[in-house]
């Protein structure tokens, strides 16, 4: 019985230590895209977190959610020249919803969000991802 108690105590302490280390963080956000906005336009996530976005497109045309790399901004028009500065992106047809997952950047800072669909950036479809 004493051996069982020692093993139980060890497992309990180990699980508490691992939990206190933070492990991997997970965040779930809801984002809607329409003509021509992200709602909300500012997202905040912990650095390195696994991020799930419940993404919906309530608009009447396809939209993209593009996260630019830290320290870069999309050019107008958004085109092939911007592709090397993209951290992550996804697209969604009009009227659709989808859960998408990515790993947040490990470097804290402010990242630009844009819609990469032609002319949408020019129409003001942009936002901010704050990584803490």
C-alpha angles and dihedrals in degrees: 000000000000091000090051091051092051092049091046091049091048092051091046093050092045092052091049092050093049091048091051091053088070097235113198117338122220127201131183121201134180116221129176124197123201140146100333116336146069112231109235097024094198122057126185126200138163116257112269094008123148101246124201116190118197092211124193132178109209090170129098096242138048116279134189131212108212125179113202121214118264112281095018133100130195117257124231113276099033104228146137090305088068097051094088089058096052116113096184138341144181136176133212132195120236115282094014133120129200140166110234127185133202139155114257117237114274092223115081116231145092117301126191120240118203140167107242095199108117114276095001095105089051088054091056102263099151140113145166136266112201113200114196 
